[in-house]
Each structure stands twice: as structure tokens, then as C-alpha cells.
């Protein structure tokens, strides 16, 4: 999309190939770096975690028992997402200063590196696809709507993957907006009515803003590797084991 022009009756969208499309409502779902959001004049809170996410698929000889795991270590986090009993999607989050440790490896060498980090949990691992990298930047739009425009998915909220909330929040945003659109259409109202979009925004912001900032705080606490941060982290963990309210607070931020 090159440009979107909002009018009283609808929105006119100029595509990259020169074609023009008209609609009553423009829904932006074009990533956390959304150009549609920028064109709509909506600013966003963006937090660069200084890390990169690498995603790669591997087959393996030992069953993953269709169970997802997440392994934490200094400078690196590994999430294992089962795609089948002997096929797993590996999501590696690594400090940018150590990124070369992985990007310089061949796919086969990366498989061997993962075998070592996972202590043979999945047996012999073999690359089953290409490796993709993404900068890890959290995003929360200041608004989720503008004139005849609504933001959903990562265009509205881009979460740190540690709590696996991002996909669920994306589905929630689509569900909330779709429900309001269906109601408006059934009653003959404009599906891009300002009050409708404001209602969507209020509902989605209510359960995303606190979760977004709370998750960022927990991530910062548990990924900062300076001595003072490690001391604070160890103190918090010890306290949480003896103080149920503290443990409950941390768990709530990680599980929503």
C-alpha cells in the first residue's frame, strides 16, 4: 500500500501496483512496524530490547511429546514449539552482541549447537528449513483507531515473545473488532463509525496496555546481566518463593 485517503463515505487505497481500492473501513495488520499506522498519524511506544529472534525448524530423533518448552540462560532464550512428534520450531532470542555466535554457524552446526544446549532432549537434530531473523522490538500503539482506520495484531500491540501473548492478543483484537462490525452491519450502521472504533479501542487497550508494560518490566528484570540486576533478580526470586503475593504478581505478568 502506498497511500490511504480517508473521506466521509469511505477510504481510498492506492496499492503499490497503481491500482486503487475503495472500502468503508481500513484495517491495518501490517506488522509492528506498520506503515499504515504511520500514515494514519498514530504514534507508538517502541522498546528495542537489543536482541534478535531467530526462527528455524528442525526434525529430531527423540519425540517432543507434543510439548512446548522454554529454556532460559544468560544471553540466550530458546523456545521449542512442537509441529509434530519429531518436528519442532525453535525460536532463539539472543543478545545482539552475541548474534554472530549463531549467524556464523551453518544450519548443521546450529543443530549441533542446539543439541548441546538442550542436553540431548530431542536427540539428533537436523535442519528442516531456512533460518529467519527478526529484530526484537516491542510496540504498543498510542491509539488503536483513526478516521475509518483500525489497528489489529502487531500493528496495535507487538509483544516480547517470552510470555507467548502476542498471537493471542492478535486474535483477540480481530475478534473484538469483528464482533462490533457484525453488530453494526446487522443494525444498518456504518461499520467505520467513530464511536464503534472508539469502543473497539477502549476494549482492546484495557487488557493490553498493562500486560505490555508489565511484561517489558519482567523481561528487563530477568535479562539484564549486570551484577546489580542479577542481585535484584535473585532477591526477587527468593522473596517470591516465601511471599505468595509477590510470586502471584510475577506469574500474572507472565501468564496474563
BAKE-984766 format. One record per atom (N, C-alpha, C): y, x, z; residue in one letter. Coordinates in steps of 0.2 Angstrom, whole numbers, padded with zeros to 4 digits, always signed. Each point is the difference from the previous one (the first is absolute). Layout:
residues N
YXZA
...
This chain:
residues 256
-0006+0004+0000X
+0006-0004+0000X
+0006+0004+0000X
+0005-0001-0005X
+0006+0004+0000X
+0006-0004+0004X
+0000-0006+0000X
+0006-0004+0003X
-0002-0007+0001X
+0003-0003+0006X
-0001-0007+0001X
+0007-0003+0001X
+0001-0005-0003X
+0007-0004+0001X
-0002-0006+0003X
+0003-0002+0006X
-0001-0006+0003X
+0006-0005-0002X
-0002-0006-0001X
+0005-0005-0002X
-0001-0006+0004X
+0003-0006-0001X
+0000-0006+0004X
-0007-0003-0001X
-0003+0000-0006X
-0006-0003-0002X
-0006+0004+0001X
+0001+0006+0000X
-0006+0005-0001X
+0002+0007+0000X
-0005+0004-0002X
+0001+0007+0000X
-0003+0003-0007X
+0004+0004-0003X
-0002+0003-0007X
-0002+0007+0001X
-0006+0002-0002X
-0002+0006+0001X
-0001+0004-0007X
+0003+0006+0000X
-0001+0004-0006X
-0005+0005+0001X
-0005+0000-0004X
-0006+0005+0001X
+0001+0006-0004X
-0004+0005+0002X
+0001+0007-0003X
-0001+0000-0008X
-0004-0005-0002X
-0001+0000-0007X
+0005-0004-0004X
+0005-0002+0004X
+0006-0004-0004X
-0001-0008+0001X
-0006-0002+0002X
-0001-0007+0000X
+0004-0003+0006X
+0002-0006+0000X
+0003-0004+0005X
-0004-0006+0003X
-0001+0000+0006X
-0004-0005+0003X
+0005-0004+0005X
-0001-0007+0000X
+0004-0004+0005X
-0005-0003+0005X
+0003-0001+0006X
-0004-0003+0005X
+0005-0003+0005X
-0003-0004+0004X
+0004-0003+0006X
+0001+0004+0006X
-0006+0004+0001X
+0000+0005+0006X
-0003+0007-0002X
+0003+0005+0002X
-0002+0007-0001X
-0003+0002+0006X
-0007+0002+0000X
-0003+0003+0006X
-0002+0007-0001X
+0003+0004+0004X
-0001+0007-0001X
-0006+0003+0004X
-0004+0003-0003X
-0006+0003+0003X
-0002+0007-0003X
+0006+0003-0001X
-0001+0007-0004X
+0001+0006+0005X
-0004+0000+0005X
-0001+0006+0004X
+0005+0001+0005X
-0001+0004+0005X
+0005+0001+0005X
+0007+0004-0002X
-0001+0002-0006X
+0006+0003-0004X
+0003-0004-0005X
+0000-0007+0001X
+0001-0005-0004X
+0007+0001-0003X
+0000+0000-0007X
+0006+0000-0004X
+0003-0007+0000X
-0004-0005+0000X
+0003-0007+0000X
+0004-0001+0007X
-0003+0002+0005X
+0004+0000+0007X
+0007+0003-0001X
+0000+0006-0003X
+0006+0003-0001X
+0005-0004-0004X
-0003-0002-0006X
+0005-0004-0004X
+0002-0006+0003X
-0004-0003+0005X
+0003-0006+0003X
+0005+0001+0006X
+0001+0007+0001X
+0005+0002+0005X
-0003+0000+0007X
-0006+0000+0001X
-0003+0000+0006X
-0002+0007+0003X
+0003+0002+0005X
-0001+0007+0003X
-0006-0001+0004X
-0003+0006+0002X
-0006+0001+0004X
+0000+0005+0005X
-0003-0001+0005X
-0001+0006+0005X
-0006+0004-0003X
+0001+0006-0001X
-0006+0005-0003X
-0001+0005+0005X
-0006+0002+0002X
-0002+0005+0004X
-0005+0005-0003X
+0002+0006-0002X
-0004+0005-0003X
-0004+0003+0006X
-0007-0001+0000X
-0004+0003+0005X
-0001+0008-0001X
+0002+0002-0006X
-0001+0008-0001X
-0008+0001-0002X
-0003-0005-0002X
-0007+0000-0001X
-0002-0003-0007X
-0006+0002-0003X
-0002-0002-0006X
-0007-0003+0001X
-0001-0006-0004X
-0007-0003+0001X
-0003+0001-0007X
-0007+0003+0001X
-0004+0001-0005X
-0006-0005+0000X
-0001-0003-0006X
-0005-0005+0000X
-0006+0002-0005X
-0006+0000+0002X
-0005+0002-0005X
-0007-0003+0002X
-0004-0001-0005X
-0006-0004+0001X
-0006+0005+0000X
-0005-0001+0004X
-0006+0005+0001X
-0006-0004+0001X
-0005+0002-0004X
-0007-0003+0002X
-0003+0005+0005X
-0005-0002+0004X
-0003+0004+0005X
-0007-0002+0001X
-0004+0004+0003X
-0007-0001+0001X
-0002-0004+0006X
+0004+0000+0005X
-0001-0003+0006X
+0004-0007+0000X
-0003-0005+0002X
+0003-0007+0000X
+0007+0000+0005X
+0005-0003-0003X
+0006-0001+0005X
-0001-0006+0004X
-0006-0004-0001X
-0001-0006+0004X
+0005-0005-0001X
+0004+0000-0005X
+0005-0005-0002X
+0005+0000+0006X
+0002+0006+0003X
+0004+0000+0005X
+0006+0005-0001X
+0006-0003+0001X
+0006+0005-0001X
+0001+0004+0006X
+0003+0006-0001X
+0001+0005+0006X
+0007+0003-0002X
+0003+0002+0006X
+0006+0004-0001X
+0000+0006+0005X
+0001+0006-0003X
-0001+0006+0004X
+0007+0004+0001X
+0002+0001+0006X
+0006+0003+0001X
-0001+0008+0002X
+0004+0004-0003X
+0000+0007+0002X
+0007+0003-0001X
+0002+0005+0003X
+0007+0003-0001X
+0001+0001-0007X
+0006-0003-0003X
+0002+0001-0007X
-0004-0004-0005X
-0005-0003+0002X
-0004-0004-0005X
-0003-0006+0003X
+0000-0006-0004X
-0004-0006+0002X
-0004-0002-0006X
-0006-0001+0001X
-0005-0002-0005X
-0002-0008+0002X
+0001-0004-0005X
-0003-0007+0000X
-0005-0001-0005X
-0006-0003+0003X
-0006-0001-0005X
+0000-0007-0001X
+0000-0003-0006X
+0000-0007-0002X
-0006-0001-0004X
-0005-0003+0002X
-0007-0001-0003X
+0001-0005-0007X
-0002+0003-0005X
+0000-0004-0006X
-0007-0003-0002X
-0005+0003+0003X
-0007-0002-0001X
-0004+0005+0005X
-0006-0001+0001X
-0004+0004+0005X
+0001+0007-0001X
+0000+0002-0006X
+0000+0008-0001X
+0006+0001-0005X
+0006-0003+0001X
+0006+0001-0003X
+0006-0001+0005X
+0004+0005+0000X
+0006-0001+0005X
+0006+0002-0003X
+0006-0004+0002X
+0006+0002-0002X
+0003+0004+0006X
+0002+0007-0002X
+0003+0004+0006X
+0008+0000-0001X
+0003-0001+0005X
+0007+0000+0000X
+0002+0005+0005X
+0003+0006-0002X
+0002+0006+0004X
+0008+0000+0000X
+0002+0000+0006X
+0007+0000+0002X
+0001+0007+0003X
+0005+0004-0004X
+0000+0007+0002X
+0008+0002+0000X
+0001+0005+0005X
+0007+0002+0000X
+0002+0004-0006X
+0006-0001-0003X
+0002+0003-0006X
+0000+0007+0000X
+0000+0003+0006X
+0000+0008+0001X
-0007+0002-0002X
-0005-0004+0001X
-0007+0002-0001X
-0003-0003-0006X
+0004-0004-0004X
-0002-0003-0006X
-0004+0004-0004X
+0002+0006-0001X
-0003+0005-0005X
-0007+0001+0002X
-0002-0001+0006X
-0007+0002+0003X
-0005-0005-0004X
+0003-0006-0002X
-0005-0005-0003X
+0001+0000-0008X
+0007+0000-0002X
+0001+0000-0007X
-0002+0006-0004X
-0001+0006+0003X
-0003+0006-0003X
-0007+0000-0001X
-0004-0005+0003X
-0007-0001+0000X
-0002-0004-0006X
-0006+0002-0003X
-0003-0004-0005X
-0003-0006+0003X
-0001-0005-0004X
-0004-0006+0003X
-0006+0002+0004X
-0004+0004-0002X
-0006+0002+0003X
+0001+0004+0006X
+0005+0004+0000X
+0002+0004+0007X
+0003-0005+0005X
+0004-0005-0003X
+0003-0005+0005X
-0006-0004+0003X
-0005-0002-0004X
-0006-0003+0003X
-0003+0004+0005X
-0001+0006-0001X
-0003+0005+0005X
+0004+0000+0006X
+0007+0000-0001X
+0005+0001+0006X
-0001-0007+0004X
-0001-0005-0003X
+0000-0007+0004X
-0007+0000+0004X
-0005+0003-0004X
-0007+0000+0004X
+0001+0004+0006X
+0004+0005+0000X
+0001+0004+0006X
+0004-0003+0005X
+0005-0003-0002X
+0004-0004+0005X
-0003-0006+0003X
-0005-0003-0004X
-0003-0006+0003X
-0007+0002+0003X
-0001+0006+0001X
-0006+0003+0003X
-0006-0003-0003X
+0000-0001-0007X
-0006-0002-0003X
-0002-0008+0001X
+0005-0003+0002X
-0001-0008+0002X
-0002-0004-0006X
+0002+0002-0006X
-0002-0003-0006X
-0005+0004-0005X
-0003+0005+0003X
-0004+0004-0004X
+0003+0004-0005X
-0003+0002-0006X
+0002+0003-0005X
+0005-0004-0004X
+0006+0002-0001X
+0006-0004-0003X
+0001+0003-0007X
+0001-0005-0005X
+0001+0002-0007X
+0006-0004-0003X
+0005+0003-0003X
+0006-0003-0003X
-0003-0006-0005X
+0004-0006+0001X
-0002-0005-0004X
+0006-0003-0004X
+0005+0004-0001X
+0006-0002-0003X
+0006+0005+0001X
+0006-0002-0003X
+0005+0005+0001X
+0004-0001+0007X
+0004+0005+0001X
+0004+0001+0006X
+0007-0003-0001X
+0002-0004+0004X
+0007-0003-0001X
+0004+0002+0007X
+0007+0002-0001X
+0004+0002+0005X
+0006-0005+0000X
+0002-0002+0006X
+0006-0004+0001X
+0004+0003+0006X
+0007+0000-0001X
+0004+0002+0006X
+0000-0005+0005X
-0001+0002+0007X
+0000-0005+0005X
+0007-0002+0003X
+0002-0006-0002X
+0007-0002+0001X
-0001-0007+0003X
+0003-0002+0006X
+0000-0006+0002X
+0006-0004-0002X
+0000-0006-0001X
+0005-0004-0003X
+0000-0007+0003X
+0006-0002+0002X
+0001-0007+0003X
+0007-0002-0003X
+0000-0005-0005X
+0006-0003-0003X
+0004-0003+0005X
+0007+0001+0000X
+0004-0003+0004X
+0000-0008-0001X
-0001-0002-0006X
-0001-0007-0001X
-0006-0001-0005X
-0003-0006+0000X
-0005-0001-0004X
+0001-0005-0006X
+0007-0002+0000X
+0001-0004-0006X
+0008+0001-0002X
+0001-0002-0006X
+0007+0000-0003X
+0000-0006-0004X
+0005-0001-0004X
+0001-0006-0004X
-0006+0000-0005X
-0004-0005+0000X
-0005-0001-0004X
-0005+0006-0001X
-0001+0003+0006X
-0004+0006+0000X
-0003+0000+0007X
-0007+0002+0000X
-0003+0001+0007X
-0005+0006-0001X
+0000+0004+0006X
-0004+0006+0000X
-0006-0002+0004X
-0006+0003-0003X
-0006-0001+0004X
-0004+0007-0001X
-0006+0000+0004X
-0003+0007+0000X
+0004+0006+0002X
-0002+0005-0003X
+0004+0006+0002X
+0007+0000-0002X
+0002-0004-0004X
+0007+0000-0002X
+0004-0003+0006X
-0003-0004+0005X
+0003-0002+0006X
-0002+0004+0006X
-0006+0002+0001X
-0002+0004+0005X
-0005+0005-0002X
+0001+0007+0001X
-0005+0005-0002X
-0002+0003+0006X
-0006-0001+0003X
-0002+0003+0006X
-0003+0007+0000X
+0000+0003+0006X
-0004+0006+0000X
-0008-0002+0000X
-0004+0003-0003X
-0007-0003-0001X
-0004+0001+0007X
+0002+0003+0005X
-0004+0001+0006X
-0003-0006+0003X
+0004-0005+0000X
-0003-0007+0003X
-0003-0004-0006X
+0001+0001-0006X
-0003-0004-0005X
+0003-0007-0001X
+0006+0000+0002X
+0004-0007+0000X
+0003-0001-0007X
+0001+0005-0004X
+0004-0001-0006X
-0003-0005-0004X
-0006+0000-0002X
-0003-0005-0004X
+0000-0007+0003X
-0001-0001+0006X
+0000-0006+0003X
+0007-0003+0000X
+0005+0004+0001X
+0007-0002+0000X
+0002-0003-0007X
-0003+0004-0005X
+0001-0002-0007X
-0003-0007-0001X
-0006-0001+0002X
-0003-0006-0001X
+0004-0006+0003X
+0002+0002+0006X
+0004-0005+0004X
+0006-0002-0003X
+0004+0005-0003X
+0006-0002-0003X
-0001-0004-0006X
-0005+0001-0004X
-0002-0004-0006X
-0002-0007+0002X
-0003-0001+0006X
-0003-0006+0002X
+0006-0004+0003X
+0005+0003+0004X
+0006-0004+0002X
+0004-0002-0005X
+0001+0004-0005X
+0005-0002-0006X
-0004-0005-0004X
-0006+0001-0001X
-0004-0005-0005X
+0000-0007+0004X
-0001+0000+0006X
+0000-0007+0004X
+0007-0003-0001X
+0005+0003+0001X
+0007-0003-0001X
+0001-0002-0007X
-0002+0004-0005X
+0001-0002-0007X
-0004-0006-0001X
-0006-0001+0002X
-0004-0006-0001X
+0003-0006+0003X
+0003+0001+0006X
+0003-0006+0003X
+0006-0002-0004X
+0004+0005-0002X
+0006-0002-0004X
-0001-0003-0006X
-0005+0003-0004X
-0002-0003-0007X
-0003-0007+0001X
-0003-0002+0006X
-0003-0006+0001X
+0005-0005+0001X
+0006+0002+0003X
+0005-0005+0002X
+0006+0000-0006X
-0001+0004-0005X
+0004+0000-0005X
+0007+0004+0001X
-0001+0005+0005X
+0006+0004+0002X
-0001+0007-0004X
+0006+0003+0000X
+0000+0007-0004X
-0004+0005+0004X
-0005+0003-0003X
-0004+0005+0003X
+0004+0006+0002X
+0006+0001-0003X
+0004+0006+0002X
+0006-0002+0004X
+0000-0006+0003X
+0005-0002+0004X
+0002+0005+0006X
+0006+0001+0001X
+0002+0005+0005X
-0003-0001+0007X
+0000-0006+0002X
-0003-0002+0007X
-0007+0002+0000X
-0004-0002-0006X
-0007+0002+0000X
-0001+0007+0001X
+0004+0004-0004X
-0001+0008+0001X
+0002+0002+0006X
+0005-0003+0004X
+0002+0002+0006X
-0006-0001+0005X
-0003-0006-0001X
-0006-0002+0005X
-0005+0005-0001X
-0002+0002-0006X
-0005+0005-0001X
+0002+0007+0003X
+0006+0002-0001X
+0002+0006+0003X
+0000+0000+0008X
+0002-0006+0003X
+0000+0000+0007X
-0008+0000+0003X
-0004-0003-0004X
-0007+0000+0003X
-0003+0007-0001X
+0001+0003-0006X
-0004+0006-0001X
+0003+0006+0004X
+0007+0000+0001X
+0003+0005+0004X
-0002+0000+0007X
-0001-0007+0003X
-0002-0001+0007X
-0006+0004+0002X
-0005+0001-0004X
-0006+0003+0002X
-0001+0007-0004X
+0005+0002-0003X
-0001+0007-0003X
+0005+0005+0003X
+0006-0002+0002X
+0005+0005+0002X
-0003+0004+0006X
-0002-0003+0005X
-0002+0003+0006X
-0006+0004-0001X
-0005-0003-0004X
-0006+0004-0001X
+0002+0007-0004X
+0004-0001-0005X
+0002+0006-0004X
+0003+0006+0004X
+0005-0002+0005X
+0003+0005+0004X
-0004+0002+0005X
-0004-0004+0003X
-0005+0002+0005X
-0005+0004-0002X
-0003-0001-0006X
-0005+0004-0003X
+0003+0007-0002X
+0006+0000-0002X
+0004+0007-0002X
+0000+0004+0007X
+0002-0003+0005X
+0001+0003+0007X
-0007+0003+0002X
-0005-0004-0001X
-0007+0003+0002X
-0002+0005-0004X
+0001+0000-0007X
-0002+0005-0004X
+0004+0006+0001X
+0006+0000+0002X
+0004+0006+0002X
-0002+0003+0006X
-0002-0004+0005X
-0003+0002+0006X
-0006+0004-0001X
-0005-0002-0004X
-0006+0002-0001X
-0001+0005-0005X
+0005+0002-0004X
+0000+0005-0006X
+0004+0006+0001X
+0005-0001+0005X
+0004+0006+0001X
-0004+0005+0004X
+0001+0006-0003X
-0004+0006+0003X
+0003+0005+0004X
+0007-0002+0002X
+0003+0005+0004X
-0003+0000+0007X
+0001+0005+0004X
-0003+0000+0007X
+0003-0006+0004X
+0006-0001+0000X
+0003-0006+0004X
-0003-0006-0002X
-0001-0001-0007X
-0003-0007-0002X
-0007+0000+0002X
-0004+0005+0000X
-0007+0000+0002X
-0001-0001+0007X
+0005+0003+0004X
+0000-0002+0007X
+0001-0007+0002X
+0005-0003-0004X
+0002-0007+0001X
-0006-0004-0002X
-0003+0001-0006X
-0006-0003-0002X
-0006+0000+0005X
-0001+0005+0002X
-0006+0001+0005X
+0002-0004+0006X
+0006+0000+0002X
+0002-0004+0006X
+0000-0007-0001X
+0002-0002-0006X
-0001-0008-0001X
-0007-0002-0001X
-0004+0004-0003X
-0008-0001+0000X
-0003-0001+0007X
+0002+0005+0004X
-0003+0000+0007X
+0003-0006+0004X
+0006-0002-0001X
+0003-0006+0003X
-0003-0006-0002X
-0001+0000-0007X
-0003-0007-0003X
-0007-0001+0003X
-0004+0005+0001X
-0007-0001+0003X
+0000-0002+0007X
+0006+0001+0004X
+0000-0003+0007X
+0005-0006+0000X
+0004-0001-0005X
+0005-0006+0001X
-0001-0004-0006X
-0004-0006+0001X
-0002-0004-0005X
+0006-0003-0005X
+0006-0001+0004X
+0006-0003-0004X
+0002+0005-0006X
+0000+0007+0002X
+0002+0005-0005X
-0006+0000-0006X
-0006+0000+0002X
-0005+0000-0005X
+0000-0006-0004X
+0002-0006+0003X
+0000-0006-0004X
+0006+0001-0005X
+0006+0003+0002X
+0005+0000-0004X
-0001+0005-0006X
-0003+0005+0001X
-0002+0005-0006X
-0005-0003-0004X
-0005-0004+0002X
-0005-0003-0004X
+0003-0006-0004X
+0005-0003+0003X
+0003-0006-0004X
+0004+0003-0006X
+0003+0006+0001X
+0004+0003-0006X
-0005+0002-0005X
-0006+0002+0002X
-0005+0003-0005X
-0004-0006-0003X
+0000-0006+0003X
-0004-0005-0003X
+0004-0006-0002X
+0006+0000+0002X
+0004-0006-0002X
-0001-0006+0004X
